[in-house]
């Protein structure tokens, strides 16, 4: 009955109205002043029925979003996607290859747990803001912003409602 969850999933626009999206955008921009990485946030209410019937899961969809949003396309290969699939109550983090040997699954999982905690409390905006803070801490530990160097904002900071 997974398809029913996707058919009746809550609206991403309802959970993240324009004012909330603007605050998330500002939080991403502010967090990127701490490091040279790029953070991208995407939320999807539900998968198309054909994807559900084909067995597509949140991880597959997050990887697809990572590619479509070109999070992989940064000079230092240090982009990170925070992805929510509302219908399945799933949080996924997809990080570019520069993190492969630097950050373990437990660290990414810790960031997901912070998001999950706030979502369960009925605080969708606070959940994303907590996730951005946690991701920023992880990125800054490995790719700190050097005050002397110019860091270009390579990806848009605006959230993506897919």
C-alpha positions as CSV (number, residue, x, y, z in Angstrom):
1,X,0.0,0.0,0.0
2,X,3.0,2.3,-0.4
3,X,1.3,3.8,-3.5
4,X,-1.5,5.1,-1.2
5,X,1.1,7.1,0.9
6,X,2.3,8.7,-2.3
7,X,-1.1,9.4,-3.6
8,X,-2.1,11.2,-0.4
9,X,1.2,12.7,0.6
10,X,1.3,16.1,2.3
11,X,2.1,19.0,0.1
12,X,5.7,20.2,0.2
13,X,4.4,23.8,-0.4
14,X,2.1,23.5,2.6
15,X,5.0,22.4,4.9
16,X,7.4,24.8,3.4
17,X,5.6,28.1,2.5
18,X,7.4,30.9,0.8
19,X,8.6,32.6,4.0
20,X,10.0,29.3,5.2
21,X,11.8,28.7,1.9
22,X,13.3,32.2,2.2
23,X,14.6,31.5,5.7
24,X,16.1,28.2,4.5
25,X,17.8,29.9,1.6
26,X,19.3,32.5,4.0
27,X,20.5,29.7,6.3
28,X,22.2,27.9,3.5
29,X,23.9,31.1,2.3
30,X,25.0,31.9,5.9
31,X,26.3,28.4,6.5
32,X,28.4,28.5,3.3
33,X,30.3,31.4,4.8
34,X,31.9,28.9,7.1
35,X,33.2,26.5,4.5
36,X,34.0,26.0,0.8
37,X,31.4,23.3,0.3
38,X,28.0,23.6,-1.2
39,X,24.7,22.6,0.4
40,X,21.6,21.9,-1.5
41,X,18.1,21.2,-0.1
42,X,15.4,19.4,-2.0
43,X,12.0,18.1,-0.8
44,X,9.6,15.9,-2.7
45,X,6.1,15.2,-1.5
46,X,5.7,11.9,-3.3
47,X,7.0,9.9,-6.2
48,X,5.1,9.5,-9.4
49,X,3.0,6.4,-9.4
50,X,5.1,4.7,-12.0
51,X,8.3,5.2,-9.9
52,X,6.5,3.7,-6.8
53,X,5.3,0.7,-8.8
54,X,8.8,0.3,-10.2
55,X,10.2,0.0,-6.6
56,X,12.1,3.3,-6.7
57,X,13.2,4.2,-3.1
58,X,14.2,7.4,-1.5
59,X,17.9,6.7,-1.8
60,X,17.5,6.2,-5.6
61,X,15.5,9.3,-5.9
62,X,18.0,11.4,-3.8
63,X,20.8,10.2,-6.1
64,X,18.8,11.2,-9.1
65,X,18.1,14.6,-7.6
66,X,21.8,15.0,-6.8
67,X,22.6,14.5,-10.5
68,X,19.7,16.6,-11.8
69,X,20.5,19.5,-9.5
70,X,24.1,19.2,-10.4
71,X,25.3,19.0,-6.8
72,X,28.2,16.9,-8.1
73,X,29.3,19.8,-10.3
74,X,31.5,21.8,-7.9
75,X,35.2,22.6,-8.4
76,X,36.2,20.7,-5.2
77,X,33.6,17.9,-5.5
78,X,32.3,18.9,-2.1
79,X,28.6,19.4,-2.6
80,X,26.0,17.9,-0.3
81,X,22.3,17.3,-0.9
82,X,19.8,17.1,2.0
83,X,16.8,15.4,0.5
84,X,13.4,14.7,2.0
85,X,10.7,12.4,0.6
86,X,7.6,13.2,2.6
87,X,5.4,10.3,1.6
88,X,8.0,7.7,2.8
89,X,9.1,9.8,5.8
90,X,12.7,9.5,4.5
91,X,15.7,11.7,4.9
92,X,18.7,11.2,2.6
93,X,22.0,12.9,2.4
94,X,24.1,12.5,-0.7
95,X,27.6,13.8,-0.6
96,X,30.1,14.2,-3.4
97,X,33.2,12.1,-3.8
98,X,35.5,14.5,-1.9
99,X,33.8,13.2,1.3
100,X,34.3,9.5,0.6
101,X,37.3,9.0,2.8
102,X,36.7,11.9,5.2
103,X,33.2,11.4,6.6
104,X,31.7,8.1,7.8
105,X,28.1,7.0,7.6
106,X,27.6,7.6,11.3
107,X,28.3,11.3,10.8
108,X,25.8,11.6,8.0
109,X,23.3,9.5,10.0
110,X,23.7,11.9,12.9
111,X,22.6,14.8,10.7
112,X,19.6,12.8,9.5
113,X,18.6,12.0,13.1
114,X,18.5,15.8,13.9
115,X,16.2,16.4,11.0
116,X,14.0,13.4,11.9
117,X,13.7,14.6,15.5
118,X,12.4,18.0,14.5
119,X,10.1,16.5,11.8
120,X,8.5,14.2,14.4
121,X,8.0,17.3,16.6
122,X,6.0,18.8,13.7
123,X,8.6,21.5,13.0
124,X,9.5,21.0,9.3
125,X,11.4,24.3,8.9
126,X,13.3,23.8,12.1
127,X,14.2,20.3,10.9
128,X,15.8,21.6,7.7
129,X,17.6,24.3,9.6
130,X,19.0,21.8,12.0
131,X,20.1,19.6,9.1
132,X,21.8,22.6,7.4
133,X,23.7,23.4,10.7
134,X,24.8,19.8,11.1
135,X,25.9,19.5,7.5
136,X,27.7,22.8,7.8
137,X,29.6,21.5,10.8
138,X,30.7,18.4,8.9
139,X,31.7,20.3,5.8
140,X,33.6,23.0,7.8
141,X,35.6,20.4,9.6
142,X,37.1,19.2,6.2
143,X,36.7,22.2,3.9
144,X,37.0,25.3,6.1
145,X,36.6,28.7,4.6
146,X,39.9,30.5,4.2
147,X,39.3,34.1,4.9
148,X,41.8,35.2,2.3
149,X,40.5,33.2,-0.6
150,X,37.4,34.1,-2.7
151,X,34.8,31.4,-2.5
152,X,32.3,31.4,-5.3
153,X,28.7,30.2,-4.6
154,X,28.6,27.5,-7.2
155,X,25.0,26.2,-6.6
156,X,21.8,28.1,-5.9
157,X,20.9,28.3,-2.3
158,X,17.2,28.2,-2.9
159,X,15.4,25.0,-1.9
160,X,14.0,22.8,-4.6
161,X,10.5,21.5,-4.3
162,X,10.5,18.6,-6.7
